[in-house]
């Protein structure tokens, strides 16, 4: 029998520090998967995922969507800035 998993998707519109807190709370409440949306005009999901990875031990993490055709220079700059932060 397959066990159902519950996931939670987050928008990448939070401040630094918020993702770790949200990820810890989600893990404490039994969520199995956390994903971050990579919507245009929001920060790329890489920074939130890195922050959540440092704050959790059990949940699986991943981007909800990555669009290779939208990797314009401003998006690449946003990802570099997120990694720098």
Beta strands, then each sheet from edge to edge (+ up, - down):
strand 1: 7-10
strand 2: 33-36
strand 3: 60-63
sheet 1: 1+ 2+ 3+
end
